[in-house]
Structure formats: structure tokens, C-alpha cells
Amino acid sequence: MSGLRVAVVLALGLTPAVASAGLHYSGEQFADLPSRPAGFLLDHRALRAAGYARPDGLPSPLRDDYLAAVERLEKLAKARALTADEAADLGAVHLRLGKPEQALNVLVPAARKFPDHFRTSANLGTAFQYTGDLERAATQLEEAVRLAPAKLKPFEQAHLKLVRLRLKEGKAANATLDDLFGVKYVGPSGAPGAGKIADTEQKKLPDNAVAVAQQLALWLPADARLLWQFGELCNAFGDVRAAAAALDGCVTEFALGSPDLRKRRLIYRAAADDLAKKPDHEQHRGTLKVKSSRPLVKAFDESLLPVIEADKINALPWPVLAATVLNAKGRPTFAKYLEQLDGKTVALTGFMQPTKEELTVSSFLLLEYPVGCWFCETPDPTGLLSVELKGGKTAESRKGLVKVTGTLAINRDNPEGYLFQLKDARIGEAD
């Protein structure tokens, strides 16, 4: 397996572009949608995790960035009145941190003061939705649609449609999939099937369906049914592996109990596992045309990361690795913080990915999240580390989360090697 070249093909040609998207917070920068499903799922999980402190105690750069923004803006609000943009940002970061009541305290008076400010109206509508006040959410989102710039109007319209659908549901909420696109995700027989839907249903899907589903899910990362919608779209475009991963998340991370969802999850997971055993992996990729590798381009502020200490073990957050930028020739540019960690002892948690079919390993790849079929789900080159255990020691390959400590080495000029390596490493179960 060739290190960088195995994964760099997936990243080239998918150059991120600045877009005013997300929860309309000026501190976030996103790529054009749709993004590659695997990359979307990573960033969707990161946005959701920003709402709470990490249980393993490691730094959470994205959450820390939001916390710092709250501190800065609240301090500013004590000195003077916030501008419309500043109030919209403060409301947005409160929502990212899972505090909708605090967001309302900022956005309600801001909307009265700045009635024609788009980001304030949109964020206020989302805040009402977070608190379960769907009637006021719909009213406010109508204003957001009216005020939205042309590029964002289709997404705001979809958000308004979602809230109206939920409003009509009443007590049936969470039992069914939202009818965002007027499509039944079933095969020709009328039953769900793996890797396809009926041609008559496929033709109903709008061209921007996946982009819309991803955008809504990025705005509302704690909404399990939007992740379900994304999974069904992946299956409709033939990517049963991504469909299975999305529905796995709905069940294992959100505990969504819909019988229909759980039935579909079993179908997609069985098909994905079966495909992973076959030699022709090209059939796994599906027909979805993506515009970016991952939706999040700028995810954190380096100045908020812990001070690096030469004689101690330094925590290495995964987003610091993901911030590495590859040019068209695959040459990397590393975050300054990562450059400073080069040659120092670092620790991080992740999942073991053996490079050979062996139960006992002396080296392996460490991933932020586990994958099924390696060929189909190869992470970006910035999403993995090559690990060599100390002194030829070996360890049993395992599926659970592990903590790895070692000396970090970053690869600046060898296109055949991995971007990141941990040398003289030792592993143990994650706390």
C-alpha cells in the first residue's frame, strides 16, 4: 500500500470554495456542496460533538472556538451595543454549543432592532426550532426566505418546508422520514432495496437534493432524521456503504427507534458488508457527483490550542491533522501548531486499521473513526496516521477505541509515505 498516493486521488480536484453557509456564523467556512459522503459524516459528527465537552478529556478545537467566540462577543456586548452581524454570530455560537435559550435571549431583541437582517432572522428561526416552538420557527423562517441571498434561498426554502412538515406531524414526530423531496425511497416492488430506488422515484429527485440534505444536517447536526434522509439519498445514488454508515449513526449515536429505519439499516448494512467481500470495489462508489471532499474548511482557531511542552505528552486533536492542505500536486501545507509538534511526544485516541490481515501487529494505521471496506472508505490522507510500536513490540489488533502515544513525525516531501507517523509508540485502551 502506498501511503499518500492511496488517498490523495480522492482529494485532488475537489478544491474547497468559500461559501456563506452553516448556521450563518461568520467564523465558519464551508466548501461547496455536496461533499463526499465520508467527509460529510466526519464533519457532521464534529459539529454535533461541539455541543458538549469531550468525555476523554482531550482538546476539542471546534468547541473551544465557539466558547471563545461567546466570551469575546459577550464581553463586547458589555462595552457597547452589538451590531446585527455580531448579534447573529453570538446567537449562532450559542446554538452550536447546544444552548438555544441563550440564543433566543440574543436574537429576539436583535430581530426587533434589525428586522431586515437575513442572518439574524435565519438564526432566530433555527433557535425557535431548537426549543420546539415550530410555529414561531416557521414564521421567522418565512422572513429568512424573503431576505435570503439568491445562493442561499433554496436552502432556506427547504428549511422552512422541513419545519412546516414537522409542525403538521404533531405527535407522530420521529416515526417517519420527512417528505422533503416527494420521493418514496423504495425499489420497483415497493419495498426498500439496497443500492437503488425505483426509476420513477429517482426521476423525482431534484438535482440539488443531496446538497440540500447535507446543508440542513449541517445547520441542525443534532437532528437524527436529517441524517436518515441523507442516508436514503446515498442509497438512491448507489452508495450503499454510505447509506449503511448514516443509518448506523441514526441507531447507535441517536438511538432513533423507527421500525422502518431499523429495517432499512439491516438491509443496507448487510449489502455493504457483502460488497466489502467482493474484489470489484468500484461498484461501491455510486453515481453521486460531489463538489468537495469535506464541508468544513476552517474549523478552529489555532491560538486556542494548548501550549506545547517539549518534555511532556501533548494532546494531538484530530482537527489539527485535518487542517493540513494539499495542493494539486499533493504537496502539504501544515498548520503552524502541527509543525511545532513535529518530533515531540503526542497522544491521541482513534481506531486501529491493520495494513495486513494479521491478528498481532507491530505497525498499523490509526483513524479518527473506523471504516468498513478500506478501498471504498479510504480516509483523506489528512485523516490517518501510520503507527510503529516501540522496539518491535506487538499488540493485538482490536476494534474499539484506543489511546496511542508516540513521537510525531510529519512528512513534508515524500509522496510515497503517509503524511503523519507515530514512532516508538505504545497503545492502551482509551479512558
LUMZADO-51750 format. One line per field, with one value per residue (C-alpha): residue number from 0; x, y, z. Coordinates in nm, 3 decimals. Layout:
// residues N
rovo: (NUM_...)
px: (X_...)
py: (Y_...)
pz: (Z_...)
//
This chain:
// residues 431
rovo: (0_1_2_3_4_5_6_7_8_9_10_11_12_13_14_15_16_17_18_19_20_21_22_23_24_25_26_27_28_29_30_31_32_33_34_35_36_37_38_39_40_41_42_43_44_45_46_47_48_49_50_51_52_53_54_55_56_57_58_59_60_61_62_63_64_65_66_67_68_69_70_71_72_73_74_75_76_77_78_79_80_81_82_83_84_85_86_87_88_89_90_91_92_93_94_95_96_97_98_99_100_101_102_103_104_105_106_107_108_109_110_111_112_113_114_115_116_117_118_119_120_121_122_123_124_125_126_127_128_129_130_131_132_133_134_135_136_137_138_139_140_141_142_143_144_145_146_147_148_149_150_151_152_153_154_155_156_157_158_159_160_161_162_163_164_165_166_167_168_169_170_171_172_173_174_175_176_177_178_179_180_181_182_183_184_185_186_187_188_189_190_191_192_193_194_195_196_197_198_199_200_201_202_203_204_205_206_207_208_209_210_211_212_213_214_215_216_217_218_219_220_221_222_223_224_225_226_227_228_229_230_231_232_233_234_235_236_237_238_239_240_241_242_243_244_245_246_247_248_249_250_251_252_253_254_255_256_257_258_259_260_261_262_263_264_265_266_267_268_269_270_271_272_273_274_275_276_277_278_279_280_281_282_283_284_285_286_287_288_289_290_291_292_293_294_295_296_297_298_299_300_301_302_303_304_305_306_307_308_309_310_311_312_313_314_315_316_317_318_319_320_321_322_323_324_325_326_327_328_329_330_331_332_333_334_335_336_337_338_339_340_341_342_343_344_345_346_347_348_349_350_351_352_353_354_355_356_357_358_359_360_361_362_363_364_365_366_367_368_369_370_371_372_373_374_375_376_377_378_379_380_381_382_383_384_385_386_387_388_389_390_391_392_393_394_395_396_397_398_399_400_401_402_403_404_405_406_407_408_409_410_411_412_413_414_415_416_417_418_419_420_421_422_423_424_425_426_427_428_429_430)
px: (0.000_0.146_0.083_-0.009_-0.094_-0.360_-0.577_-0.468_-0.663_-0.983_-0.879_-0.749_-0.988_-1.223_-1.096_-1.294_-1.461_-1.574_-1.948_-2.173_-2.337_-2.382_-2.574_-2.483_-2.187_-1.915_-1.645_-1.728_-1.603_-1.758_-1.689_-1.941_-2.197_-2.250_-1.941_-1.809_-2.028_-1.741_-1.611_-1.959_-2.020_-1.695_-1.775_-2.140_-2.024_-1.772_-2.041_-2.266_-1.983_-1.908_-2.220_-2.059_-1.717_-1.518_-1.550_-1.185_-1.061_-0.874_-0.896_-1.197_-1.079_-1.416_-1.598_-1.320_-1.352_-1.725_-1.666_-1.405_-1.642_-1.912_-1.666_-1.543_-1.889_-2.040_-1.751_-1.808_-2.182_-2.098_-1.895_-2.138_-2.442_-2.371_-2.412_-2.657_-2.376_-2.231_-2.569_-2.632_-2.291_-2.350_-2.685_-2.529_-2.247_-2.492_-2.684_-2.366_-2.297_-2.647_-2.784_-3.093_-3.239_-2.926_-2.951_-3.309_-3.204_-2.973_-3.165_-3.518_-3.420_-3.177_-3.457_-3.670_-3.380_-3.268_-3.588_-3.435_-3.112_-3.103_-2.865_-3.046_-3.383_-3.249_-3.069_-3.374_-3.593_-3.346_-3.338_-3.717_-3.695_-3.432_-3.668_-3.961_-4.157_-4.227_-4.499_-4.269_-3.987_-4.198_-4.299_-3.939_-3.809_-4.061_-3.877_-3.544_-3.661_-3.771_-3.437_-3.206_-2.949_-3.013_-2.744_-2.894_-3.264_-3.317_-3.169_-3.377_-3.687_-3.604_-3.556_-3.895_-4.054_-3.896_-4.036_-4.383_-4.375_-4.276_-4.549_-4.812_-4.683_-4.770_-4.724_-4.612_-4.267_-3.967_-4.184_-4.129_-3.888_-3.951_-4.109_-3.869_-3.849_-4.178_-3.991_-4.053_-3.721_-3.835_-3.746_-3.970_-4.151_-4.248_-4.015_-3.679_-3.381_-3.005_-2.820_-3.115_-3.469_-3.733_-3.663_-3.993_-3.885_-3.529_-3.660_-3.845_-3.528_-3.419_-3.061_-2.969_-3.131_-2.808_-2.672_-2.995_-2.996_-2.633_-2.690_-2.988_-2.795_-2.500_-2.735_-2.908_-2.645_-2.842_-3.141_-3.129_-3.396_-3.186_-2.904_-3.158_-3.263_-2.900_-2.855_-3.156_-3.020_-2.684_-2.863_-3.065_-2.738_-2.596_-2.366_-2.496_-2.183_-2.251_-2.621_-2.536_-2.293_-2.554_-2.828_-2.583_-2.531_-2.906_-2.935_-2.607_-2.549_-2.904_-3.095_-3.365_-3.629_-3.830_-3.906_-3.879_-3.537_-3.410_-3.539_-3.363_-3.045_-3.027_-3.079_-2.812_-2.562_-2.595_-2.546_-2.246_-2.083_-2.144_-1.993_-1.685_-1.603_-1.606_-1.299_-1.473_-1.485_-1.558_-1.927_-1.941_-1.890_-2.229_-2.314_-2.321_-2.118_-1.953_-1.803_-1.581_-1.403_-1.535_-1.777_-1.581_-1.284_-1.197_-1.295_-1.098_-0.867_-0.509_-0.448_-0.693_-0.498_-0.298_0.058_0.311_0.557_0.879_0.922_0.562_0.300_0.100_-0.259_-0.299_-0.657_-0.765_-0.883_-0.520_-0.428_-0.735_-0.632_-0.342_-0.392_-0.278_-0.215_-0.289_0.041_-0.025_0.229_0.116_0.096_0.068_-0.090_0.176_0.070_0.133_0.475_0.563_0.458_0.692_0.944_0.756_0.565_0.193_-0.114_-0.448_-0.733_-0.854_-0.927_-0.671_-0.663_-0.415_-0.229_-0.215_-0.451_-0.283_-0.421_-0.096_0.069_0.385_0.257_-0.085_-0.283_-0.474_-0.804_-1.033_-1.334_-1.345_-1.411_-1.565_-1.429_-1.084_-1.093_-1.433_-1.391_-1.024_-0.990_-0.833_-0.454_-0.502_-0.729_-0.487_-0.151_0.099_0.196_0.511_0.524_0.833_1.123_0.946_0.677_0.346_-0.016_-0.337_-0.550_-0.874_-1.193_-1.250_-1.119_-0.753_-0.517_-0.181_0.127_0.444_0.683_0.520_0.695_0.537_0.617_0.698_0.838_0.788_0.479_0.507_0.478_0.200_0.167_0.187_0.373_0.398_0.730_0.826_0.456_0.269_-0.102_-0.360_-0.735_-0.882_-1.003)
py: (0.000_0.338_0.590_0.930_0.819_0.572_0.851_1.167_1.076_1.127_1.476_1.616_1.809_1.881_2.227_2.394_2.728_2.986_2.987_3.163_2.855_2.655_2.818_3.159_3.217_3.430_3.227_2.914_2.850_2.580_2.417_2.384_2.106_1.821_1.689_1.335_1.126_1.004_1.359_1.492_1.230_1.326_1.698_1.636_1.435_1.707_1.977_1.762_1.686_2.058_2.083_1.902_1.854_1.551_1.260_1.158_1.498_1.574_1.922_1.993_2.272_2.332_2.358_2.574_2.806_2.853_2.905_3.169_3.344_3.356_3.502_3.764_3.871_3.881_4.094_4.325_4.345_4.480_4.761_4.862_4.751_4.463_4.516_4.300_4.074_4.038_3.953_3.694_3.540_3.525_3.357_3.110_3.003_2.957_2.719_2.535_2.485_2.346_2.646_2.765_2.963_3.180_3.218_3.344_3.596_3.750_3.701_3.807_4.167_4.173_4.078_4.365_4.606_4.474_4.337_4.315_4.140_3.798_3.609_3.728_3.613_3.276_3.206_3.310_3.070_2.791_2.885_2.857_2.518_2.403_2.486_2.306_2.622_2.525_2.783_3.073_2.897_2.879_3.245_3.355_3.133_3.287_3.613_3.439_3.312_3.664_3.813_3.534_3.599_3.405_3.144_3.051_3.086_2.720_2.600_2.840_2.731_2.368_2.456_2.627_2.323_2.095_2.298_2.307_1.929_1.879_2.119_1.908_1.585_1.661_1.355_1.140_1.307_1.076_0.791_0.857_1.014_1.378_1.410_1.682_1.580_1.399_1.072_0.723_0.552_0.211_-0.027_-0.135_-0.380_-0.103_-0.230_-0.081_-0.221_-0.185_0.043_0.170_0.306_0.272_0.468_0.654_0.775_0.852_1.089_1.291_1.379_1.740_1.791_1.960_1.702_1.578_1.931_2.038_1.739_1.798_2.170_2.111_1.848_2.084_2.353_2.101_1.834_1.702_1.615_1.239_1.236_1.459_1.207_0.940_1.148_1.176_0.800_0.731_0.968_0.790_0.461_0.617_0.709_0.360_0.425_0.158_0.181_0.548_0.468_0.198_0.429_0.705_0.476_0.311_0.657_0.712_0.396_0.379_0.751_0.890_0.579_0.655_0.388_0.397_0.036_0.144_0.295_-0.013_-0.242_-0.035_-0.022_-0.402_-0.419_-0.159_-0.293_-0.649_-0.528_-0.313_-0.599_-0.832_-0.589_-0.544_-0.913_-0.882_-0.789_-0.531_-0.236_0.026_-0.064_0.066_0.431_0.510_0.784_1.093_1.382_1.574_1.923_1.894_1.642_1.772_2.056_2.222_2.421_2.631_2.460_2.612_2.887_2.767_3.025_2.838_2.512_2.400_2.526_2.273_2.140_1.973_1.748_1.631_1.437_1.676_1.604_1.597_1.677_1.521_1.856_1.975_1.694_1.757_2.124_2.014_2.144_1.953_2.138_1.998_1.805_1.657_1.878_1.952_2.274_2.203_2.410_2.601_2.419_2.082_2.197_2.278_1.929_1.760_1.550_1.579_1.320_1.328_1.128_1.082_0.832_0.651_0.318_0.063_-0.021_-0.305_-0.285_-0.665_-0.944_-1.025_-1.054_-0.931_-0.619_-0.415_-0.132_-0.013_0.291_0.497_0.652_0.902_0.682_0.316_0.211_-0.098_-0.159_0.008_0.064_0.232_0.426_0.527_0.841_1.153_1.149_1.406_1.168_0.892_0.826_0.547_0.396_0.195_0.035_0.082_-0.164_-0.410_-0.474_-0.614_-0.569_-0.749_-0.580_-0.457_-0.284_-0.050_0.298_0.301_0.565_0.586_0.775_0.824_1.065_1.257_1.282_1.479_1.405_1.718_1.580_1.203_1.143_0.766_0.797_0.885_1.246_1.166_0.896_0.800_0.636_0.439_0.422_0.244_0.177_0.118_0.127_0.476_0.624)
pz: (0.000_-0.097_0.178_0.044_-0.310_-0.194_-0.060_-0.238_-0.552_-0.357_-0.251_-0.577_-0.796_-0.504_-0.419_-0.137_-0.206_0.045_0.099_0.346_0.485_0.805_1.088_0.945_1.173_1.016_1.190_0.990_0.639_0.422_0.088_-0.193_-0.151_-0.193_-0.019_-0.038_0.198_0.416_0.464_0.532_0.801_0.976_0.986_1.074_1.374_1.468_1.467_1.681_1.925_1.965_2.180_2.475_2.636_2.520_2.766_2.709_2.826_2.504_2.350_2.130_1.898_1.733_2.067_2.210_1.912_1.978_2.350_2.277_2.036_2.304_2.554_2.307_2.191_2.540_2.658_2.363_2.443_2.789_2.634_2.358_2.162_1.922_1.550_1.358_1.236_1.586_1.738_1.465_1.537_1.912_1.862_1.619_1.851_2.139_1.913_1.812_2.183_2.238_2.426_2.234_2.526_2.539_2.163_2.194_2.458_2.200_1.877_1.977_2.062_1.768_1.527_1.660_1.619_1.279_1.115_0.768_0.863_0.699_0.929_1.240_1.101_0.990_1.317_1.518_1.321_1.395_1.765_1.786_1.617_1.868_2.155_1.989_1.907_1.546_1.485_1.563_1.380_1.063_1.089_1.135_0.857_0.618_0.682_0.629_0.289_0.194_0.295_0.177_-0.097_-0.417_-0.346_-0.011_-0.090_-0.198_0.130_0.338_0.149_0.227_0.594_0.602_0.434_0.693_0.983_0.826_0.778_1.139_1.251_1.073_1.224_1.581_1.798_1.504_1.512_1.466_1.334_0.964_0.719_0.630_0.282_0.169_-0.195_-0.267_-0.319_-0.185_-0.118_-0.241_-0.521_-0.813_-0.583_-0.344_-0.071_0.032_-0.154_-0.128_-0.368_-0.570_-0.577_-0.845_-1.165_-1.131_-0.785_-0.892_-1.160_-0.896_-0.708_-0.769_-0.881_-0.554_-0.323_-0.163_-0.125_0.045_0.279_0.373_0.430_0.657_0.850_0.897_1.025_1.255_1.335_1.633_1.412_1.355_1.085_0.860_0.886_0.791_0.489_0.381_0.413_0.193_-0.071_-0.063_-0.123_-0.405_-0.576_-0.534_-0.239_-0.005_0.210_0.294_0.341_0.594_0.778_0.804_0.931_1.170_1.317_1.349_1.560_1.753_1.814_1.815_1.929_1.672_1.719_1.394_1.288_0.921_0.982_1.163_0.888_0.623_0.827_0.835_0.457_0.378_0.631_0.502_0.144_0.240_0.428_0.134_-0.115_0.102_0.046_-0.333_-0.542_-0.765_-0.530_-0.797_-0.780_-0.422_-0.505_-0.654_-0.903_-0.679_-0.821_-0.538_-0.530_-0.223_-0.007_0.329_0.403_0.684_0.556_0.860_1.181_1.467_1.592_1.644_1.916_2.142_2.139_2.446_2.491_2.354_2.611_2.494_2.800_2.835_2.642_2.424_2.324_1.945_1.832_1.503_1.357_1.369_1.130_0.913_0.877_0.654_0.299_-0.010_-0.335_-0.681_-0.675_-0.333_-0.154_0.202_0.399_0.771_1.045_1.241_1.557_1.390_1.269_1.630_1.743_1.494_1.688_2.018_2.217_2.144_2.240_2.069_2.054_1.745_1.579_1.460_1.089_1.019_0.688_0.668_0.762_1.091_1.443_1.600_1.461_1.515_1.294_1.182_1.075_1.330_1.217_1.384_1.300_1.192_0.831_0.678_0.329_0.315_-0.061_-0.051_0.270_0.249_0.462_0.323_0.368_0.645_0.837_0.935_1.100_1.045_1.381_1.460_1.803_2.016_1.991_1.766_2.023_1.904_2.002_1.923_1.660_1.815_1.704_1.996_2.062_2.173_2.306_2.130_2.250_2.045_1.875_1.592_1.255_0.972_0.609_0.409_0.084_0.032_-0.185_-0.125_0.253_0.492_0.597_0.968_1.160_1.526_1.611_1.924_2.002_2.277_2.295_2.563_2.597_2.577_2.905)
//
